[in-house]
Amino acid sequence: MKQNMNERTPIKSQSSPYSLSPLSTSSQRLLRSPHKATRKISRIPFKVLDAPELQDDFYLNLVDWSVQNVLSVGLGSCVYLWSACTSQVTRLCDLSSDGNVVTSVAWSERGHLVAVGTHNGYVTVWDVAVNKQVNKLQGHTARVGALAWNGDVLSSGSRDRLILQRDTRTPQGWLAIAKKCVDLNGPPDNQYLASGGNDNRLYVWNMQSLSPVQTYTDHLAAVKAIAWSPHHHGLLASGGGTADRCIRFWNTLTGQPMQCVDTGSQVCNLAWSKHSSELVSTHGYSQNQILVWKYPSLTQVAKLTGHSYRVLYLALSPDGEAIVTGAGDETLRFWNVFSKARSQKETRSVLSLYTGIR
């Protein structure tokens, strides 16, 4: 006989035929289980530092955070070091004697050396333990706005459209050529180098090759923001400038584009969480916001505001929990955005790069 759809027929409990509850035992157990607390991200920075003369220039990289918990910041012609452990500030170098300006800084992987790119085109390498310059690398003819370490090899990207790769243990090295380099980023396994430029292109380089192994042309503005995922082999994220506003994801194992999200603002920086599949992006024109995203759903976890200028600089703390952002408002702001503990669910899940390729 067909059941009358107007009749209300409760789902009987599996535990007892005399139960008055319309819910099954499993449903009741689920309702009684403690609710998993959602992670709350504070909308205000936990620390703000003054950074006078921090330049409002999209093409520079003036902030980096070492594994030894020391922040390096380029302010005008000087580089300053700030210890997150002691809050002590020291001046590492002053380039004003030759009329030069700091245009990029980058810590080595062990955190004992810091490279300093300059407006005049040379790169200096400093041993921070003794505050001494240990190398001066010539070769560029214009501003060095991007630096990336791979062991003892330092890659430098310049407005002269060259990427120079030098072994910092020797005065000379070998070079690779790129167009209009804006930013550089190496993946966790150090096999490849990604570069973005003012020609709106994203290149992926083999460390032994003088020509890019992949070229991506989907962005509609300069590509400054680049970040390799530490969790998914070959996954590269990139962000475009004001005329583009998009974060794009690429499977560099196959050379295929993946997801894309329009952020509504110029994308200045990207950084992945060390402990979970999340990433943070910082933005300029016109909202000057900081966004935290979940990957691969690309749902927005948090939106942080406070900088009154473009959020041009970003660095991740060594423990992976905090970020520091810098802007032309001459402040550095510290935010707790990532959870340190990797969830059990994420530990067990295997997210394939081959899903979601269009």
Sine and cosine of phi, psi and omega as CSV:
sin_phi,cos_phi,sin_psi,cos_psi,sin_omega,cos_omega
0.00,0.00,0.67,-0.74,0.01,-1.00
-0.96,0.28,0.70,-0.72,-0.02,-1.00
-0.96,0.27,0.70,-0.72,0.07,-1.00
-0.94,0.34,0.88,-0.47,-0.09,-1.00
-0.94,0.35,-0.22,0.98,0.02,-1.00
-1.00,0.09,-0.23,0.97,0.00,-1.00
-0.99,0.16,0.66,-0.75,0.02,-1.00
-1.00,-0.04,0.91,-0.41,-0.02,-1.00
-0.91,-0.42,0.98,-0.21,-0.02,-1.00
-0.90,0.43,0.50,-0.87,0.09,-1.00
-0.97,0.23,0.84,-0.54,-0.08,-1.00
-0.97,0.23,0.55,-0.83,0.05,-1.00
-0.92,0.38,0.65,-0.76,0.01,-1.00
-0.99,0.15,-0.25,0.97,-0.09,-1.00
-1.00,0.04,-0.55,0.84,-0.06,-1.00
-0.50,-0.87,0.73,-0.68,0.02,-1.00
-0.95,0.32,-0.20,0.98,-0.04,-1.00
-0.98,-0.17,0.06,1.00,-0.01,-1.00
-0.92,0.40,0.67,-0.75,0.03,-1.00
-1.00,0.03,-0.14,0.99,-0.04,-1.00
-0.98,0.19,0.70,-0.72,0.07,-1.00
-0.97,0.23,-0.08,1.00,-0.06,-1.00
-0.99,-0.12,0.54,-0.84,0.07,-1.00
-0.95,0.32,0.26,-0.96,0.01,-1.00
-0.86,0.51,-0.67,0.74,-0.02,-1.00
-0.90,0.43,-0.61,0.79,0.02,-1.00
-0.93,0.38,-0.65,0.76,0.03,-1.00
-0.89,0.45,-0.65,0.76,0.00,-1.00
-0.89,0.46,-0.64,0.77,0.01,-1.00
-0.90,0.44,-0.65,0.76,-0.01,-1.00
-0.94,0.35,-0.52,0.85,-0.02,-1.00
-0.99,0.15,-0.31,0.95,-0.05,-1.00
-0.92,0.40,0.56,-0.83,-0.04,-1.00
-0.88,0.47,0.67,-0.74,0.00,-1.00
-0.95,0.33,0.77,-0.64,0.01,-1.00
-0.95,0.31,0.86,-0.51,-0.05,-1.00
-0.92,0.40,0.74,-0.67,0.06,-1.00
-0.98,0.20,0.59,-0.80,-0.04,-1.00
-0.95,0.32,0.79,-0.61,0.01,-1.00
-0.98,-0.21,0.77,-0.63,0.03,-1.00
-0.96,-0.27,0.83,-0.56,-0.01,-1.00
-0.90,0.44,0.70,-0.71,-0.02,-1.00
-1.00,0.09,-0.01,1.00,0.02,-1.00
-0.85,-0.52,0.54,-0.84,0.01,-1.00
-0.93,0.36,0.53,-0.85,0.02,-1.00
-1.00,0.07,-0.17,0.99,0.07,-1.00
-0.41,-0.91,0.60,-0.80,0.09,-1.00
-0.76,-0.65,0.79,-0.61,0.03,-1.00
-0.90,-0.44,0.61,-0.80,0.11,-0.99
-0.96,0.28,0.66,-0.75,0.02,-1.00
-0.69,-0.72,0.96,0.29,-0.03,-1.00
-0.88,0.48,0.66,-0.75,-0.01,-1.00
0.96,0.29,0.28,0.96,0.13,-0.99
-0.95,0.31,0.89,-0.45,-0.21,-0.98
-0.96,0.28,0.60,-0.80,0.08,-1.00
-1.00,-0.06,0.96,0.29,-0.09,-1.00
-0.72,-0.69,0.90,-0.43,-0.06,-1.00
-0.85,0.52,-0.45,0.89,-0.15,-0.99
-1.00,-0.07,0.11,0.99,-0.02,-1.00
-0.95,-0.30,0.29,-0.96,0.06,-1.00
-0.71,-0.71,1.00,-0.04,-0.24,-0.97
-0.95,-0.30,0.11,0.99,-0.03,-1.00
-0.69,-0.72,0.72,-0.69,0.10,-0.99
-0.51,-0.86,0.47,-0.88,-0.10,-1.00
-0.84,-0.55,0.83,-0.55,-0.12,-0.99
-1.00,0.05,0.27,-0.96,0.07,-1.00
-0.92,0.40,-0.28,0.96,0.06,-1.00
-1.00,-0.06,0.25,0.97,0.12,-0.99
0.92,0.39,0.63,0.77,0.06,-1.00
-0.85,-0.53,0.73,-0.68,0.01,-1.00
-1.00,-0.08,0.72,-0.69,0.14,-0.99
-0.94,-0.35,0.70,-0.71,-0.06,-1.00
-0.68,-0.73,0.77,-0.64,0.09,-1.00
-1.00,-0.04,0.90,-0.44,0.00,-1.00
-0.84,-0.54,0.96,-0.28,-0.04,-1.00
0.89,0.45,-0.86,-0.52,-0.01,-1.00
-1.00,-0.09,0.08,1.00,-0.08,-1.00
-0.88,-0.47,0.43,-0.90,0.19,-0.98
-0.91,-0.42,0.79,-0.61,0.03,-1.00
-0.92,-0.39,0.54,-0.84,0.06,-1.00
-0.92,-0.39,0.74,-0.67,0.04,-1.00
-0.84,-0.54,0.86,-0.51,0.01,-1.00
-0.99,0.12,0.85,-0.53,0.04,-1.00
-0.95,0.31,-0.30,0.96,0.00,-1.00
-0.99,0.12,-0.66,0.75,-0.09,-1.00
-0.93,-0.37,-0.17,0.99,-0.09,-1.00
0.90,0.44,0.28,0.96,0.01,-1.00
-0.98,0.17,0.66,-0.75,0.02,-1.00
-0.93,-0.38,0.75,-0.66,0.08,-1.00
-0.76,-0.65,0.52,-0.86,0.08,-1.00
-1.00,-0.06,0.86,-0.51,-0.04,-1.00
-0.99,0.16,-0.71,0.71,-0.04,-1.00
-0.40,-0.92,0.32,-0.95,0.03,-1.00
-0.68,-0.73,0.89,-0.46,-0.08,-1.00
-0.99,-0.15,0.16,0.99,-0.11,-0.99
-0.93,0.38,-0.35,0.94,-0.04,-1.00
-0.90,0.44,-0.50,0.87,0.05,-1.00
-0.94,-0.34,0.37,0.93,0.08,-1.00
0.91,0.41,0.49,0.87,-0.09,-1.00
-0.98,-0.21,0.27,-0.96,-0.01,-1.00
-0.73,-0.68,0.60,-0.80,0.05,-1.00
-0.97,0.24,0.76,-0.65,-0.02,-1.00
-0.86,-0.51,-0.19,0.98,0.07,-1.00
-0.26,-0.97,0.48,-0.88,0.10,-1.00
-0.66,-0.75,0.53,-0.85,0.03,-1.00
-0.39,-0.92,0.77,-0.64,0.05,-1.00
-0.99,0.15,0.57,-0.82,0.17,-0.99
-0.94,0.35,0.25,-0.97,-0.10,-1.00
-0.89,0.46,-0.53,0.85,0.01,-1.00
-1.00,0.04,-0.15,0.99,0.10,-1.00
0.98,0.20,0.28,0.96,0.01,-1.00
-0.98,-0.20,-0.27,0.96,0.02,-1.00
-0.85,-0.53,0.57,-0.82,0.13,-0.99
-0.79,-0.62,0.75,-0.66,0.05,-1.00
-1.00,-0.09,0.61,-0.79,-0.04,-1.00
-0.80,-0.59,0.91,-0.41,0.09,-1.00
-1.00,0.04,0.50,-0.87,-0.12,-0.99
-0.77,-0.63,0.30,-0.95,0.03,-1.00
-0.91,0.42,-0.52,0.85,-0.03,-1.00
-0.99,0.17,-0.11,0.99,0.13,-0.99
0.97,-0.25,-0.19,0.98,0.04,-1.00
-1.00,-0.09,0.31,-0.95,-0.01,-1.00
-0.84,-0.54,0.77,-0.64,0.08,-1.00
-0.95,-0.32,0.52,-0.85,0.04,-1.00
-0.87,-0.49,0.77,-0.64,-0.11,-0.99
-0.86,-0.50,0.67,-0.74,0.15,-0.99
-1.00,0.00,0.93,-0.37,-0.13,-0.99
-0.97,0.26,-0.35,0.94,0.00,-1.00
-0.90,0.43,-0.54,0.84,-0.03,-1.00
-0.88,-0.48,0.09,1.00,-0.04,-1.00
0.77,0.63,0.77,0.64,-0.07,-1.00
-0.78,-0.63,0.66,-0.75,0.09,-1.00
-0.97,0.25,0.81,-0.59,-0.04,-1.00
-0.94,-0.34,-0.20,0.98,0.02,-1.00
-0.35,-0.94,0.52,-0.86,0.12,-0.99
-0.73,-0.68,0.89,-0.45,-0.13,-0.99
-0.96,-0.27,0.90,-0.44,0.04,-1.00
-1.00,-0.07,0.15,-0.99,0.11,-0.99
0.67,-0.75,-0.58,0.81,0.04,-1.00
-0.99,0.13,0.48,-0.88,0.02,-1.00
-0.94,-0.35,0.09,1.00,0.01,-1.00
-0.52,-0.85,0.03,-1.00,-0.05,-1.00
-0.76,0.65,0.71,-0.71,0.06,-1.00
-0.98,-0.18,0.97,-0.25,-0.10,-1.00
-0.98,-0.19,-0.11,0.99,-0.06,-1.00
-0.59,-0.81,0.66,-0.75,0.00,-1.00
-0.67,-0.74,0.57,-0.82,0.06,-1.00
-0.48,-0.88,0.73,-0.68,0.01,-1.00
-0.99,-0.11,0.55,-0.84,0.18,-0.98
-0.63,-0.78,1.00,0.00,-0.13,-0.99
0.91,0.41,-0.83,-0.55,0.04,-1.00
-1.00,-0.02,-0.04,1.00,0.00,-1.00
-1.00,-0.02,0.79,-0.61,0.00,-1.00
-0.93,-0.37,0.82,-0.57,0.08,-1.00
-0.99,-0.15,0.72,-0.70,0.02,-1.00
-0.79,-0.61,0.74,-0.67,0.02,-1.00
-0.93,-0.36,0.68,-0.73,-0.15,-0.99
-0.75,-0.66,0.29,-0.96,0.11,-0.99
-0.91,0.41,-0.25,0.97,0.05,-1.00
-0.98,0.20,0.12,0.99,0.06,-1.00
0.96,0.28,0.29,0.96,0.02,-1.00
-0.94,-0.35,0.56,-0.83,0.30,-0.95
-0.94,-0.33,0.87,-0.50,0.07,-1.00
-0.97,-0.26,0.74,-0.67,0.06,-1.00
-0.89,-0.45,0.88,-0.47,-0.08,-1.00
-0.80,-0.60,0.60,-0.80,0.17,-0.99
-0.99,0.17,0.90,-0.43,-0.11,-0.99
-0.93,0.36,-0.15,0.99,0.04,-1.00
-0.99,0.15,-0.21,0.98,0.01,-1.00
-0.77,-0.64,0.45,-0.89,-0.04,-1.00
-0.94,0.33,-0.44,0.90,-0.02,-1.00
-0.91,-0.41,0.33,-0.94,0.00,-1.00
-0.42,-0.91,-0.29,-0.96,0.01,-1.00
-0.92,-0.40,0.30,-0.95,-0.12,-0.99
-0.76,-0.65,0.42,-0.91,0.17,-0.99
-0.83,-0.56,0.38,-0.93,-0.09,-1.00
-0.91,-0.42,0.73,-0.69,0.10,-1.00
-0.70,-0.71,0.20,-0.98,-0.01,-1.00
-0.98,-0.19,0.76,-0.65,0.16,-0.99
0.69,0.72,0.86,0.51,-0.07,-1.00
-0.93,0.37,0.75,-0.67,0.06,-1.00
-0.94,-0.35,-0.72,0.70,-0.06,-1.00
-0.57,-0.82,0.41,-0.91,-0.01,-1.00
-0.78,-0.63,0.53,-0.85,0.08,-1.00
-0.40,-0.92,0.72,-0.70,0.04,-1.00
-0.95,-0.31,0.58,-0.82,-0.01,-1.00
-0.96,0.26,0.24,-0.97,-0.01,-1.00
-0.84,0.54,-0.52,0.85,-0.04,-1.00
-1.00,0.02,-0.03,1.00,0.11,-0.99
0.88,0.47,0.38,0.92,0.01,-1.00
-1.00,0.04,-0.43,0.90,-0.08,-1.00
-0.74,-0.67,0.26,-0.96,0.07,-1.00
-0.75,-0.66,0.71,-0.70,0.08,-1.00
-0.95,-0.31,0.62,-0.79,0.03,-1.00
-0.70,-0.72,0.62,-0.79,0.08,-1.00
-0.89,-0.46,0.32,-0.95,-0.07,-1.00
-0.49,-0.87,0.06,-1.00,-0.01,-1.00
-0.98,0.22,-0.08,1.00,0.08,-1.00
-1.00,0.00,0.19,0.98,0.05,-1.00
0.94,0.33,0.24,0.97,-0.06,-1.00
-0.96,-0.28,0.49,-0.87,0.08,-1.00
-0.89,-0.45,0.82,-0.57,-0.01,-1.00
-0.92,-0.39,0.55,-0.84,0.17,-0.99
-0.88,-0.48,0.79,-0.61,-0.08,-1.00
-0.91,-0.41,0.65,-0.76,0.27,-0.96
-0.98,0.19,0.69,-0.72,-0.10,-0.99
-0.88,0.47,-0.29,0.96,0.00,-1.00
-0.98,-0.21,0.00,1.00,-0.12,-0.99
-0.96,-0.29,0.50,-0.87,0.07,-1.00
-0.99,-0.11,-0.01,1.00,0.05,-1.00
-0.80,-0.60,0.54,-0.84,0.00,-1.00
-0.91,0.41,0.60,-0.80,0.03,-1.00
-1.00,0.04,-0.33,0.94,0.07,-1.00
-0.58,-0.81,0.56,-0.83,0.06,-1.00
-0.73,-0.69,0.79,-0.61,0.02,-1.00
-0.89,-0.45,0.74,-0.67,-0.15,-0.99
-0.84,-0.55,0.31,0.95,-0.10,-1.00
-0.98,0.22,-0.42,0.91,-0.01,-1.00
-0.93,0.36,0.53,-0.85,-0.04,-1.00
-0.96,-0.29,0.13,0.99,0.02,-1.00
-0.46,-0.89,0.05,-1.00,-0.05,-1.00
-0.81,0.58,0.62,-0.79,-0.01,-1.00
-0.96,-0.29,0.98,-0.21,0.06,-1.00
-0.97,-0.23,-0.62,0.78,-0.10,-1.00
-0.99,0.10,0.87,-0.50,-0.01,-1.00
-0.63,-0.77,0.69,-0.72,0.04,-1.00
-0.43,-0.90,0.78,-0.62,0.10,-1.00
-1.00,0.06,0.67,-0.74,0.04,-1.00
-0.95,0.31,0.71,-0.70,0.08,-1.00
-0.99,0.13,-0.10,1.00,-0.10,-1.00
-0.95,-0.31,-0.48,0.88,-0.09,-1.00
-0.85,-0.53,0.94,-0.35,-0.09,-1.00
-0.85,0.53,0.81,-0.58,0.06,-1.00
1.00,0.08,0.02,1.00,-0.01,-1.00
-1.00,0.05,0.84,-0.55,-0.04,-1.00
-0.84,-0.54,0.72,-0.69,0.08,-1.00
-0.93,-0.37,0.59,-0.80,0.02,-1.00
-0.59,-0.81,0.46,-0.89,-0.01,-1.00
-0.78,-0.63,0.59,-0.81,-0.04,-1.00
-0.97,-0.22,0.29,-0.96,-0.06,-1.00
-0.97,0.23,-0.36,-0.93,-0.20,-0.98
-0.86,0.50,-0.61,0.79,-0.03,-1.00
-0.99,0.16,-0.01,1.00,-0.06,-1.00
-0.88,-0.48,-0.86,0.51,0.11,-0.99
0.93,0.37,0.12,0.99,-0.12,-0.99
-0.98,-0.20,0.56,-0.83,0.25,-0.97
-0.98,-0.20,0.81,-0.59,-0.02,-1.00
-0.87,-0.49,0.53,-0.85,-0.02,-1.00
-0.87,-0.50,0.67,-0.74,-0.13,-0.99
-0.78,-0.63,0.67,-0.74,0.16,-0.99
-1.00,-0.06,0.99,-0.13,-0.07,-1.00
-0.97,0.25,-0.14,0.99,0.09,-1.00
-0.95,0.30,-0.55,0.84,-0.02,-1.00
-0.92,-0.38,-0.21,0.98,-0.05,-1.00
0.98,0.20,0.28,0.96,-0.08,-1.00
-0.98,-0.20,0.57,-0.82,0.12,-0.99
-0.96,0.28,0.49,-0.87,0.04,-1.00
-0.87,-0.49,-0.79,-0.61,-0.05,-1.00
-0.95,0.30,0.28,-0.96,0.08,-1.00
-0.54,-0.84,0.68,-0.74,0.04,-1.00
-0.72,-0.70,0.73,-0.68,0.07,-1.00
-1.00,0.08,0.88,-0.48,-0.08,-1.00
-1.00,0.02,-0.25,0.97,-0.01,-1.00
1.00,0.05,-0.09,1.00,-0.02,-1.00
-0.55,-0.83,0.34,-0.94,0.13,-0.99
-0.79,0.62,0.78,-0.63,0.00,-1.00
-1.00,-0.05,0.88,-0.48,-0.09,-1.00
-0.98,-0.18,-0.59,0.81,-0.05,-1.00
-0.48,-0.88,0.41,-0.91,0.11,-0.99
-0.68,-0.74,0.58,-0.81,0.11,-0.99
-0.49,-0.87,0.71,-0.70,0.04,-1.00
-1.00,0.04,0.52,-0.85,0.18,-0.98
-0.92,0.39,0.57,-0.82,0.05,-1.00
-0.98,0.20,-0.35,0.94,-0.21,-0.98
-0.91,-0.41,-0.23,0.97,-0.03,-1.00
-0.50,-0.86,0.19,-0.98,-0.01,-1.00
-0.99,0.11,0.92,0.39,0.08,-1.00
-0.75,-0.66,0.38,-0.93,0.10,-1.00
-0.58,-0.81,0.38,-0.93,0.01,-1.00
-0.89,-0.46,0.62,-0.79,0.06,-1.00
-0.81,-0.59,0.57,-0.82,0.08,-1.00
-0.89,-0.47,0.46,-0.89,-0.23,-0.97
-0.68,-0.73,0.38,-0.92,0.05,-1.00
-0.90,-0.43,-0.83,-0.56,-0.07,-1.00
-0.84,0.55,0.85,-0.53,0.14,0.99
-0.84,-0.54,0.04,1.00,-0.13,-0.99
-0.99,-0.12,-0.24,0.97,0.04,-1.00
0.78,0.63,0.64,0.77,-0.11,-0.99
-0.98,-0.19,0.21,-0.98,0.12,-0.99
-0.86,-0.51,0.82,-0.57,-0.07,-1.00
-0.87,-0.50,0.66,-0.75,0.10,-1.00
-0.93,-0.36,0.78,-0.62,-0.09,-1.00
-0.87,-0.49,0.51,-0.86,0.16,-0.99
-0.99,-0.15,0.69,-0.72,0.01,-1.00
-0.90,-0.43,0.66,-0.75,0.18,0.98
-0.99,-0.11,0.08,1.00,-0.04,-1.00
-0.94,0.35,-0.40,0.92,-0.05,-1.00
0.85,0.53,0.53,0.85,0.16,-0.99
-0.98,0.18,0.57,-0.82,-0.05,-1.00
-1.00,0.09,0.86,-0.50,-0.02,-1.00
-1.00,0.10,-0.61,0.79,-0.04,-1.00
-0.37,-0.93,0.46,-0.89,0.13,-0.99
-0.79,-0.61,0.86,-0.51,-0.07,-1.00
-0.91,-0.42,0.73,-0.69,0.03,-1.00
-0.75,-0.66,0.30,-0.95,-0.03,-1.00
0.36,-0.93,-0.60,0.80,0.07,-1.00
-0.94,0.34,0.65,-0.76,0.01,-1.00
-0.99,-0.11,-0.07,1.00,0.09,-1.00
-0.83,-0.56,0.07,-1.00,0.05,-1.00
-0.84,0.54,0.68,-0.73,-0.01,-1.00
-1.00,0.05,0.99,0.11,-0.19,-0.98
-1.00,0.08,-0.29,0.96,-0.13,-0.99
-0.79,-0.61,0.62,-0.79,-0.06,-1.00
-0.49,-0.87,0.67,-0.74,0.12,-0.99
-0.55,-0.84,0.52,-0.86,-0.04,-1.00
-0.98,-0.21,0.67,-0.74,0.02,-1.00
-0.93,0.38,0.41,-0.91,-0.04,-1.00
-0.90,0.44,-0.46,0.89,0.04,-1.00
-0.99,0.10,-0.08,1.00,0.09,-1.00
0.99,0.16,0.07,1.00,-0.06,-1.00
-1.00,-0.06,-0.59,0.81,-0.14,-0.99
-0.91,-0.41,0.34,-0.94,0.15,-0.99
-0.80,-0.60,0.39,-0.92,0.19,-0.98
-0.87,-0.50,0.67,-0.74,0.02,-1.00
-0.84,-0.54,0.52,-0.86,0.01,-1.00
-0.74,-0.68,0.49,-0.87,-0.04,-1.00
-0.52,-0.85,0.15,-0.99,0.03,-1.00
-0.93,0.36,-0.10,1.00,0.13,-0.99
-0.97,0.25,0.10,1.00,0.08,-1.00
0.89,0.46,0.64,0.76,0.12,-0.99
-0.75,-0.66,0.48,-0.88,0.20,-0.98
-0.93,-0.37,0.79,-0.62,-0.04,-1.00
-0.86,-0.51,0.72,-0.70,-0.06,-1.00
-0.95,-0.31,0.77,-0.64,-0.07,-1.00
-0.77,-0.63,0.62,-0.78,0.18,-0.98
-1.00,-0.02,0.95,-0.31,-0.10,-1.00
-0.87,-0.49,-0.44,0.90,-0.09,-1.00
-0.91,-0.40,0.51,-0.86,0.10,-0.99
-1.00,0.06,0.65,-0.76,-0.03,-1.00
-0.98,0.22,-0.59,0.81,-0.07,-1.00
-0.99,0.15,0.76,-0.65,0.11,-0.99
-0.99,0.15,0.77,-0.63,-0.04,-1.00
-0.93,0.36,0.44,-0.90,0.01,-1.00
-0.88,0.48,-0.61,0.79,-0.02,-1.00
-0.89,0.46,-0.69,0.73,-0.01,-1.00
-0.94,0.35,-0.55,0.83,-0.01,-1.00
-0.89,0.45,-0.62,0.78,-0.05,-1.00
-0.99,0.14,-0.43,0.90,-0.11,-0.99
-0.97,0.26,0.55,-0.84,0.07,-1.00
-0.88,-0.48,0.95,-0.31,-0.03,-1.00
-1.00,-0.09,0.91,-0.42,-0.08,-1.00
-1.00,0.08,0.65,-0.76,0.08,-1.00
-0.94,0.35,-0.27,0.96,-0.09,-1.00
-1.00,0.06,0.03,1.00,0.09,-1.00
-1.00,-0.10,0.62,-0.79,0.08,-1.00
0.99,0.15,0.16,0.99,0.05,-1.00
-0.97,0.23,0.75,-0.66,0.01,-1.00
-0.96,-0.30,0.00,0.00,0.00,0.00
